[in-house]
Amino acid sequence: RDRAVAALEKAVEFGGNAVVFNDLDKLYEENGVPPAKRLTLMDAHQKVMDRDDVIAREINLDIVAGKADAAIQLLQSRFFRSWEGGGSFSLGDSWINANLVRGHQHMRNKQYAQALADYQAAMKIPDNLQEAAGNVSGRRSEICFWIGGAYQAMGDSKSAERFWTDASGASALQPAAARRGGGGTTGQFRGRGNVGGLGAGVHVEQATLYYQGLALQKLGQADRAVAIFQQLINAGEKVLGGALDVGGAASASVPFAQRAQIADAHYLVGIGELGLNHADKAREEFSLALKASPDHYAATMALAELAPDARP
Protein backbone atom coordinates (compact mmCIF):
# COMPACT_ATOMS: atom_id res chain seq x y z
CA ARG A 1 0.00 0.00 0.00
CA ASP A 2 2.77 2.46 0.90
CA ARG A 3 4.50 1.77 -2.40
CA ALA A 4 1.22 2.28 -4.25
CA VAL A 5 0.70 5.65 -2.57
CA ALA A 6 4.29 6.67 -3.33
CA ALA A 7 3.92 5.71 -6.99
CA LEU A 8 0.68 7.66 -7.37
CA GLU A 9 2.17 10.68 -5.59
CA LYS A 10 5.08 10.53 -8.03
CA ALA A 11 2.56 10.48 -10.89
CA VAL A 12 1.00 13.62 -9.42
CA GLU A 13 4.40 15.34 -9.55
CA PHE A 14 4.33 14.81 -13.32
CA GLY A 15 0.84 16.30 -13.64
CA GLY A 16 -1.27 13.21 -13.08
CA ASN A 17 -4.71 12.67 -14.56
CA ALA A 18 -8.23 12.03 -13.26
CA VAL A 19 -7.62 8.29 -12.78
CA VAL A 20 -4.47 8.97 -10.78
CA PHE A 21 -6.23 11.41 -8.47
CA ASN A 22 -9.24 9.14 -8.04
CA ASP A 23 -7.10 6.14 -7.10
CA LEU A 24 -4.85 8.20 -4.84
CA ASP A 25 -7.83 9.73 -3.03
CA LYS A 26 -9.28 6.26 -2.43
CA LEU A 27 -6.04 5.24 -0.71
CA TYR A 28 -5.88 8.52 1.21
CA GLU A 29 -9.45 7.93 2.41
CA GLU A 30 -8.64 4.38 3.52
CA ASN A 31 -5.48 5.61 5.29
CA GLY A 32 -7.38 8.32 7.18
CA VAL A 33 -5.62 11.27 5.53
CA PRO A 34 -7.28 14.54 6.65
CA PRO A 35 -9.90 15.68 4.15
CA ALA A 36 -8.40 19.18 3.98
CA LYS A 37 -5.16 17.76 2.56
CA ARG A 38 -7.06 15.68 0.03
CA LEU A 39 -9.10 18.66 -1.14
CA THR A 40 -6.05 20.93 -1.37
CA LEU A 41 -4.40 18.45 -3.71
CA MET A 42 -7.45 18.33 -5.97
CA ASP A 43 -7.84 22.12 -5.96
CA ALA A 44 -4.27 22.45 -7.22
CA HIS A 45 -4.91 20.20 -10.23
CA GLN A 46 -8.29 21.31 -11.54
CA LYS A 47 -7.27 21.06 -15.18
CA VAL A 48 -7.25 17.25 -15.06
CA MET A 49 -10.37 16.78 -12.92
CA ASP A 50 -12.53 15.66 -15.84
CA ARG A 51 -14.12 12.36 -14.77
CA ASP A 52 -17.37 11.81 -12.89
CA ASP A 53 -15.81 9.60 -10.23
CA VAL A 54 -13.08 11.96 -9.08
CA ILE A 55 -15.39 15.00 -9.33
CA ALA A 56 -17.87 13.16 -7.08
CA ARG A 57 -15.08 12.77 -4.54
CA GLU A 58 -14.15 16.44 -4.80
CA ILE A 59 -17.78 17.44 -4.29
CA ASN A 60 -18.03 15.47 -1.05
CA LEU A 61 -14.76 16.94 0.22
CA ASP A 62 -16.02 20.46 -0.56
CA ILE A 63 -19.17 19.76 1.47
CA VAL A 64 -17.17 18.49 4.46
CA ALA A 65 -15.08 21.67 4.25
CA GLY A 66 -18.23 23.79 4.38
CA LYS A 67 -17.76 24.97 0.78
CA ALA A 68 -21.38 24.48 -0.21
CA ASP A 69 -21.30 26.98 -3.09
CA ALA A 70 -18.32 25.24 -4.68
CA ALA A 71 -19.99 21.84 -4.30
CA ILE A 72 -23.25 23.04 -5.85
CA GLN A 73 -21.37 24.63 -8.74
CA LEU A 74 -19.65 21.32 -9.47
CA LEU A 75 -22.91 19.42 -9.14
CA GLN A 76 -24.45 21.70 -11.77
CA SER A 77 -21.42 21.64 -14.07
CA ARG A 78 -22.03 18.45 -16.07
CA PHE A 79 -24.34 15.53 -16.72
CA PHE A 80 -23.20 12.76 -14.37
CA ARG A 81 -23.59 9.19 -15.56
CA SER A 82 -23.50 6.03 -13.50
CA TRP A 83 -21.47 4.24 -16.14
CA GLU A 84 -20.46 0.59 -15.95
CA GLY A 85 -17.45 0.15 -13.69
CA GLY A 86 -17.88 3.61 -12.23
CA GLY A 87 -20.24 2.65 -9.48
CA SER A 88 -23.18 4.63 -8.19
CA PHE A 89 -22.02 7.98 -6.83
CA SER A 90 -25.24 8.78 -4.96
CA LEU A 91 -24.84 12.40 -6.01
CA GLY A 92 -28.43 12.92 -4.92
CA ASP A 93 -27.13 12.70 -1.37
CA SER A 94 -24.35 15.14 -2.23
CA TRP A 95 -26.91 17.58 -3.67
CA ILE A 96 -29.02 17.30 -0.52
CA ASN A 97 -26.04 17.75 1.78
CA ALA A 98 -24.64 20.76 -0.10
CA ASN A 99 -27.98 22.57 0.01
CA LEU A 100 -28.54 21.69 3.67
CA VAL A 101 -25.07 23.01 4.56
CA ARG A 102 -25.76 26.25 2.71
CA GLY A 103 -29.17 26.47 4.35
CA HIS A 104 -27.64 26.02 7.81
CA GLN A 105 -25.14 28.80 7.02
CA HIS A 106 -28.00 31.12 6.09
CA MET A 107 -29.92 30.16 9.23
CA ARG A 108 -26.93 31.06 11.42
CA ASN A 109 -26.81 34.43 9.67
CA LYS A 110 -30.56 34.89 10.26
CA GLN A 111 -31.18 34.88 6.50
CA TYR A 112 -34.27 32.75 6.87
CA ALA A 113 -35.78 33.21 3.41
CA GLN A 114 -32.50 32.15 1.77
CA ALA A 115 -32.27 29.18 4.13
CA LEU A 116 -35.80 28.10 3.22
CA ALA A 117 -34.92 28.30 -0.49
CA ASP A 118 -31.86 26.08 0.09
CA TYR A 119 -33.84 23.51 2.06
CA GLN A 120 -36.53 23.45 -0.61
CA ALA A 121 -33.85 23.01 -3.29
CA ALA A 122 -32.56 19.96 -1.42
CA MET A 123 -35.88 18.27 -2.13
CA LYS A 124 -35.52 18.61 -5.93
CA ILE A 125 -32.72 16.56 -7.52
CA PRO A 126 -31.61 18.24 -10.79
CA ASP A 127 -32.05 16.41 -14.08
CA ASN A 128 -28.30 16.32 -14.73
CA LEU A 129 -27.83 14.08 -11.67
CA GLN A 130 -30.64 11.63 -12.32
CA GLU A 131 -28.50 8.77 -13.61
CA ALA A 132 -26.13 9.01 -10.65
CA ALA A 133 -28.53 10.29 -7.99
CA GLY A 134 -28.81 7.07 -5.97
CA ASN A 135 -31.70 6.26 -3.63
CA VAL A 136 -32.44 9.39 -1.63
CA SER A 137 -36.03 8.55 -0.63
CA GLY A 138 -34.94 8.09 2.99
CA ARG A 139 -33.86 11.73 3.28
CA ARG A 140 -37.37 13.24 3.22
CA SER A 141 -37.77 13.39 7.02
CA GLU A 142 -34.47 15.21 7.39
CA ILE A 143 -35.26 17.81 4.72
CA CYS A 144 -38.82 18.37 5.96
CA PHE A 145 -37.54 18.91 9.50
CA TRP A 146 -35.23 21.71 8.36
CA ILE A 147 -37.89 23.28 6.14
CA GLY A 148 -40.14 23.38 9.20
CA GLY A 149 -37.39 25.10 11.17
CA ALA A 150 -37.01 27.79 8.52
CA TYR A 151 -40.74 28.44 8.50
CA GLN A 152 -40.73 28.66 12.30
CA ALA A 153 -37.91 31.22 12.18
CA MET A 154 -39.95 33.24 9.68
CA GLY A 155 -42.95 33.25 12.02
CA ASP A 156 -45.09 30.85 9.97
CA SER A 157 -45.98 28.31 12.65
CA LYS A 158 -48.73 26.69 10.58
CA SER A 159 -46.36 25.77 7.73
CA ALA A 160 -43.72 24.68 10.25
CA GLU A 161 -46.14 22.27 11.90
CA ARG A 162 -47.20 20.91 8.51
CA PHE A 163 -43.63 20.03 7.56
CA TRP A 164 -42.80 18.63 10.99
CA THR A 165 -45.85 16.40 10.72
CA ASP A 166 -44.53 15.18 7.37
CA ALA A 167 -41.05 14.65 8.87
CA SER A 168 -42.40 12.69 11.83
CA GLY A 169 -44.05 10.08 9.65
CA ALA A 170 -42.42 10.32 6.23
CA SER A 171 -42.36 6.86 4.63
CA ALA A 172 -42.37 4.33 7.47
CA LEU A 173 -40.77 4.73 10.87
CA GLN A 174 -37.96 2.57 9.58
CA PRO A 175 -35.02 3.53 7.35
CA ALA A 176 -34.62 2.21 3.84
CA ALA A 177 -32.24 -0.56 4.91
CA ALA A 178 -34.92 -2.12 7.07
CA ARG A 179 -37.46 -2.02 4.25
CA ARG A 180 -34.97 -3.84 2.02
CA GLY A 181 -34.50 -6.48 4.68
CA GLY A 182 -31.11 -5.10 5.67
CA GLY A 183 -31.81 -5.11 9.38
CA GLY A 184 -32.55 -1.43 9.90
CA THR A 185 -31.36 0.17 13.10
CA THR A 186 -30.79 -3.10 14.89
CA GLY A 187 -29.00 -5.03 12.16
CA GLN A 188 -25.81 -4.62 10.18
CA PHE A 189 -24.89 -1.25 8.77
CA ARG A 190 -24.66 -0.75 5.03
CA GLY A 191 -20.97 -0.59 4.19
CA ARG A 192 -20.33 2.51 2.15
CA GLY A 193 -17.92 0.49 0.04
CA ASN A 194 -21.00 -0.91 -1.69
CA VAL A 195 -21.64 2.46 -3.30
CA GLY A 196 -18.74 3.89 -5.30
CA GLY A 197 -18.01 7.53 -4.52
CA LEU A 198 -20.27 7.59 -1.45
CA GLY A 199 -18.03 9.23 1.12
CA ALA A 200 -17.98 8.69 4.85
CA GLY A 201 -21.17 9.81 6.56
CA VAL A 202 -22.64 11.24 3.34
CA HIS A 203 -25.79 9.18 3.97
CA VAL A 204 -26.24 7.24 7.21
CA GLU A 205 -29.57 5.55 6.55
CA GLN A 206 -30.43 4.86 10.17
CA ALA A 207 -30.24 8.58 10.97
CA THR A 208 -33.69 9.00 9.39
CA LEU A 209 -35.14 8.10 12.78
CA TYR A 210 -33.31 10.99 14.44
CA TYR A 211 -35.11 13.60 12.37
CA GLN A 212 -38.42 11.87 12.94
CA GLY A 213 -37.70 12.09 16.65
CA LEU A 214 -36.81 15.78 16.44
CA ALA A 215 -40.04 16.45 14.54
CA LEU A 216 -42.04 14.59 17.19
CA GLN A 217 -40.46 16.80 19.84
CA LYS A 218 -41.56 19.88 17.93
CA LEU A 219 -45.09 18.45 17.80
CA GLY A 220 -45.17 17.92 21.56
CA GLN A 221 -44.78 14.12 21.45
CA ALA A 222 -41.71 13.93 23.65
CA ASP A 223 -42.25 10.35 24.87
CA ARG A 224 -42.23 8.95 21.34
CA ALA A 225 -39.13 11.00 20.54
CA VAL A 226 -37.24 9.70 23.59
CA ALA A 227 -37.95 6.11 22.54
CA ILE A 228 -36.50 6.81 19.10
CA PHE A 229 -33.36 8.43 20.49
CA GLN A 230 -32.79 5.48 22.81
CA GLN A 231 -33.28 3.13 19.86
CA LEU A 232 -30.48 4.93 18.00
CA ILE A 233 -28.16 4.62 21.00
CA ASN A 234 -28.91 0.92 21.33
CA ALA A 235 -28.31 0.32 17.62
CA GLY A 236 -24.95 2.07 17.64
CA GLU A 237 -23.80 0.41 20.86
CA LYS A 238 -24.72 -3.00 19.46
CA VAL A 239 -22.37 -2.49 16.53
CA LEU A 240 -19.63 -1.08 18.75
CA GLY A 241 -19.99 -4.02 21.11
CA GLY A 242 -19.10 -6.35 18.25
CA ALA A 243 -16.11 -4.30 17.07
CA LEU A 244 -12.69 -5.84 17.55
CA ASP A 245 -10.92 -2.65 18.54
CA VAL A 246 -13.07 0.40 19.19
CA GLY A 247 -10.34 2.31 20.98
CA GLY A 248 -7.95 1.88 18.09
CA ALA A 249 -10.53 2.47 15.40
CA ALA A 250 -8.30 4.94 13.56
CA SER A 251 -5.41 2.51 13.40
CA ALA A 252 -4.37 1.37 9.93
CA SER A 253 -4.39 -2.20 11.28
CA VAL A 254 -8.17 -2.07 11.52
CA PRO A 255 -9.78 -2.81 8.13
CA PHE A 256 -11.21 0.23 6.38
CA ALA A 257 -14.70 -1.27 6.12
CA GLN A 258 -14.76 -1.89 9.87
CA ARG A 259 -13.58 1.64 10.64
CA ALA A 260 -16.37 2.97 8.43
CA GLN A 261 -18.89 0.90 10.36
CA ILE A 262 -17.45 2.05 13.68
CA ALA A 263 -17.67 5.70 12.59
CA ASP A 264 -21.32 5.36 11.63
CA ALA A 265 -22.07 3.56 14.91
CA HIS A 266 -20.47 6.31 17.02
CA TYR A 267 -22.43 8.87 15.01
CA LEU A 268 -25.73 7.10 15.73
CA VAL A 269 -24.96 6.93 19.44
CA GLY A 270 -24.05 10.62 19.27
CA ILE A 271 -27.29 11.78 17.68
CA GLY A 272 -29.24 9.63 20.10
CA GLU A 273 -27.49 11.32 23.03
CA LEU A 274 -27.98 14.71 21.38
CA GLY A 275 -31.70 14.05 21.08
CA LEU A 276 -31.73 13.33 24.82
CA ASN A 277 -29.93 16.67 25.42
CA HIS A 278 -26.70 14.99 26.53
CA ALA A 279 -24.45 17.38 24.60
CA ASP A 280 -21.15 16.33 26.19
CA LYS A 281 -21.77 12.64 25.49
CA ALA A 282 -22.82 13.48 21.94
CA ARG A 283 -19.67 15.54 21.35
CA GLU A 284 -17.52 12.66 22.58
CA GLU A 285 -19.24 10.19 20.22
CA PHE A 286 -18.91 12.50 17.21
CA SER A 287 -15.21 12.94 18.00
CA LEU A 288 -14.77 9.16 18.12
CA ALA A 289 -16.52 8.89 14.76
CA LEU A 290 -14.01 11.32 13.28
CA LYS A 291 -11.15 9.43 14.87
CA ALA A 292 -12.28 6.34 12.99
CA SER A 293 -13.06 8.23 9.77
CA PRO A 294 -11.71 11.80 9.62
CA ASP A 295 -13.86 12.71 6.61
CA HIS A 296 -17.17 11.59 8.13
CA TYR A 297 -19.58 14.25 6.84
CA ALA A 298 -22.43 13.75 9.30
CA ALA A 299 -20.18 13.74 12.38
CA THR A 300 -18.33 16.82 11.12
CA MET A 301 -21.57 18.72 10.66
CA ALA A 302 -22.91 17.58 14.04
CA LEU A 303 -19.80 18.82 15.84
CA ALA A 304 -20.03 22.12 13.97
CA GLU A 305 -23.62 22.54 15.15
CA LEU A 306 -22.54 21.90 18.75
CA ALA A 307 -19.84 24.55 18.38
CA PRO A 308 -21.30 27.06 15.88
CA ASP A 309 -18.12 29.16 15.79
CA ALA A 310 -15.98 26.18 14.77
CA ARG A 311 -15.40 25.78 11.05
CA PRO A 312 -16.24 22.28 9.73
C-alpha positions in Angstrom: 0.0 0.0 0.0 2.8 2.5 0.9 4.5 1.8 -2.4 1.2 2.3 -4.3 0.7 5.6 -2.6 4.3 6.7 -3.3 3.9 5.7 -7.0 0.7 7.7 -7.4 2.2 10.7 -5.6 5.1 10.5 -8.0 2.6 10.5 -10.9 1.0 13.6 -9.4 4.4 15.3 -9.5 4.3 14.8 -13.3 0.8 16.3 -13.6 -1.3 13.2 -13.1 -4.7 12.7 -14.6 -8.2 12.0 -13.3 -7.6 8.3 -12.8 -4.5 9.0 -10.8 -6.2 11.4 -8.5 -9.2 9.1 -8.0 -7.1 6.1 -7.1 -4.9 8.2 -4.8 -7.8 9.7 -3.0 -9.3 6.3 -2.4 -6.0 5.2 -0.7 -5.9 8.5 1.2 -9.4 7.9 2.4 -8.6 4.4 3.5 -5.5 5.6 5.3 -7.4 8.3 7.2 -5.6 11.3 5.5 -7.3 14.5 6.7 -9.9 15.7 4.1 -8.4 19.2 4.0 -5.2 17.8 2.6 -7.1 15.7 0.0 -9.1 18.7 -1.1 -6.0 20.9 -1.4 -4.4 18.4 -3.7 -7.4 18.3 -6.0 -7.8 22.1 -6.0 -4.3 22.4 -7.2 -4.9 20.2 -10.2 -8.3 21.3 -11.5 -7.3 21.1 -15.2 -7.2 17.3 -15.1 -10.4 16.8 -12.9 -12.5 15.7 -15.8 -14.1 12.4 -14.8 -17.4 11.8 -12.9 -15.8 9.6 -10.2 -13.1 12.0 -9.1 -15.4 15.0 -9.3 -17.9 13.2 -7.1 -15.1 12.8 -4.5 -14.2 16.4 -4.8 -17.8 17.4 -4.3 -18.0 15.5 -1.0 -14.8 16.9 0.2 -16.0 20.5 -0.6 -19.2 19.8 1.5 -17.2 18.5 4.5 -15.1 21.7 4.3 -18.2 23.8 4.4 -17.8 25.0 0.8 -21.4 24.5 -0.2 -21.3 27.0 -3.1 -18.3 25.2 -4.7 -20.0 21.8 -4.3 -23.2 23.0 -5.9 -21.4 24.6 -8.7 -19.6 21.3 -9.5 -22.9 19.4 -9.1 -24.4 21.7 -11.8 -21.4 21.6 -14.1 -22.0 18.4 -16.1 -24.3 15.5 -16.7 -23.2 12.8 -14.4 -23.6 9.2 -15.6 -23.5 6.0 -13.5 -21.5 4.2 -16.1 -20.5 0.6 -16.0 -17.4 0.1 -13.7 -17.9 3.6 -12.2 -20.2 2.6 -9.5 -23.2 4.6 -8.2 -22.0 8.0 -6.8 -25.2 8.8 -5.0 -24.8 12.4 -6.0 -28.4 12.9 -4.9 -27.1 12.7 -1.4 -24.4 15.1 -2.2 -26.9 17.6 -3.7 -29.0 17.3 -0.5 -26.0 17.8 1.8 -24.6 20.8 -0.1 -28.0 22.6 0.0 -28.5 21.7 3.7 -25.1 23.0 4.6 -25.8 26.2 2.7 -29.2 26.5 4.4 -27.6 26.0 7.8 -25.1 28.8 7.0 -28.0 31.1 6.1 -29.9 30.2 9.2 -26.9 31.1 11.4 -26.8 34.4 9.7 -30.6 34.9 10.3 -31.2 34.9 6.5 -34.3 32.7 6.9 -35.8 33.2 3.4 -32.5 32.1 1.8 -32.3 29.2 4.1 -35.8 28.1 3.2 -34.9 28.3 -0.5 -31.9 26.1 0.1 -33.8 23.5 2.1 -36.5 23.4 -0.6 -33.8 23.0 -3.3 -32.6 20.0 -1.4 -35.9 18.3 -2.1 -35.5 18.6 -5.9 -32.7 16.6 -7.5 -31.6 18.2 -10.8 -32.0 16.4 -14.1 -28.3 16.3 -14.7 -27.8 14.1 -11.7 -30.6 11.6 -12.3 -28.5 8.8 -13.6 -26.1 9.0 -10.6 -28.5 10.3 -8.0 -28.8 7.1 -6.0 -31.7 6.3 -3.6 -32.4 9.4 -1.6 -36.0 8.5 -0.6 -34.9 8.1 3.0 -33.9 11.7 3.3 -37.4 13.2 3.2 -37.8 13.4 7.0 -34.5 15.2 7.4 -35.3 17.8 4.7 -38.8 18.4 6.0 -37.5 18.9 9.5 -35.2 21.7 8.4 -37.9 23.3 6.1 -40.1 23.4 9.2 -37.4 25.1 11.2 -37.0 27.8 8.5 -40.7 28.4 8.5 -40.7 28.7 12.3 -37.9 31.2 12.2 -39.9 33.2 9.7 -43.0 33.2 12.0 -45.1 30.9 10.0 -46.0 28.3 12.6 -48.7 26.7 10.6 -46.4 25.8 7.7 -43.7 24.7 10.2 -46.1 22.3 11.9 -47.2 20.9 8.5 -43.6 20.0 7.6 -42.8 18.6 11.0 -45.9 16.4 10.7 -44.5 15.2 7.4 -41.1 14.7 8.9 -42.4 12.7 11.8 -44.1 10.1 9.6 -42.4 10.3 6.2 -42.4 6.9 4.6 -42.4 4.3 7.5 -40.8 4.7 10.9 -38.0 2.6 9.6 -35.0 3.5 7.3 -34.6 2.2 3.8 -32.2 -0.6 4.9 -34.9 -2.1 7.1 -37.5 -2.0 4.3 -35.0 -3.8 2.0 -34.5 -6.5 4.7 -31.1 -5.1 5.7 -31.8 -5.1 9.4 -32.5 -1.4 9.9 -31.4 0.2 13.1 -30.8 -3.1 14.9 -29.0 -5.0 12.2 -25.8 -4.6 10.2 -24.9 -1.2 8.8 -24.7 -0.8 5.0 -21.0 -0.6 4.2 -20.3 2.5 2.2 -17.9 0.5 0.0 -21.0 -0.9 -1.7 -21.6 2.5 -3.3 -18.7 3.9 -5.3 -18.0 7.5 -4.5 -20.3 7.6 -1.4 -18.0 9.2 1.1 -18.0 8.7 4.8 -21.2 9.8 6.6 -22.6 11.2 3.3 -25.8 9.2 4.0 -26.2 7.2 7.2 -29.6 5.6 6.5 -30.4 4.9 10.2 -30.2 8.6 11.0 -33.7 9.0 9.4 -35.1 8.1 12.8 -33.3 11.0 14.4 -35.1 13.6 12.4 -38.4 11.9 12.9 -37.7 12.1 16.6 -36.8 15.8 16.4 -40.0 16.4 14.5 -42.0 14.6 17.2 -40.5 16.8 19.8 -41.6 19.9 17.9 -45.1 18.5 17.8 -45.2 17.9 21.6 -44.8 14.1 21.4 -41.7 13.9 23.7 -42.3 10.3 24.9 -42.2 8.9 21.3 -39.1 11.0 20.5 -37.2 9.7 23.6 -38.0 6.1 22.5 -36.5 6.8 19.1 -33.4 8.4 20.5 -32.8 5.5 22.8 -33.3 3.1 19.9 -30.5 4.9 18.0 -28.2 4.6 21.0 -28.9 0.9 21.3 -28.3 0.3 17.6 -24.9 2.1 17.6 -23.8 0.4 20.9 -24.7 -3.0 19.5 -22.4 -2.5 16.5 -19.6 -1.1 18.8 -20.0 -4.0 21.1 -19.1 -6.4 18.3 -16.1 -4.3 17.1 -12.7 -5.8 17.5 -10.9 -2.7 18.5 -13.1 0.4 19.2 -10.3 2.3 21.0 -7.9 1.9 18.1 -10.5 2.5 15.4 -8.3 4.9 13.6 -5.4 2.5 13.4 -4.4 1.4 9.9 -4.4 -2.2 11.3 -8.2 -2.1 11.5 -9.8 -2.8 8.1 -11.2 0.2 6.4 -14.7 -1.3 6.1 -14.8 -1.9 9.9 -13.6 1.6 10.6 -16.4 3.0 8.4 -18.9 0.9 10.4 -17.4 2.1 13.7 -17.7 5.7 12.6 -21.3 5.4 11.6 -22.1 3.6 14.9 -20.5 6.3 17.0 -22.4 8.9 15.0 -25.7 7.1 15.7 -25.0 6.9 19.4 -24.1 10.6 19.3 -27.3 11.8 17.7 -29.2 9.6 20.1 -27.5 11.3 23.0 -28.0 14.7 21.4 -31.7 14.0 21.1 -31.7 13.3 24.8 -29.9 16.7 25.4 -26.7 15.0 26.5 -24.4 17.4 24.6 -21.2 16.3 26.2 -21.8 12.6 25.5 -22.8 13.5 21.9 -19.7 15.5 21.4 -17.5 12.7 22.6 -19.2 10.2 20.2 -18.9 12.5 17.2 -15.2 12.9 18.0 -14.8 9.2 18.1 -16.5 8.9 14.8 -14.0 11.3 13.3 -11.2 9.4 14.9 -12.3 6.3 13.0 -13.1 8.2 9.8 -11.7 11.8 9.6 -13.9 12.7 6.6 -17.2 11.6 8.1 -19.6 14.2 6.8 -22.4 13.7 9.3 -20.2 13.7 12.4 -18.3 16.8 11.1 -21.6 18.7 10.7 -22.9 17.6 14.0 -19.8 18.8 15.8 -20.0 22.1 14.0 -23.6 22.5 15.2 -22.5 21.9 18.8 -19.8 24.6 18.4 -21.3 27.1 15.9 -18.1 29.2 15.8 -16.0 26.2 14.8 -15.4 25.8 11.1 -16.2 22.3 9.7 
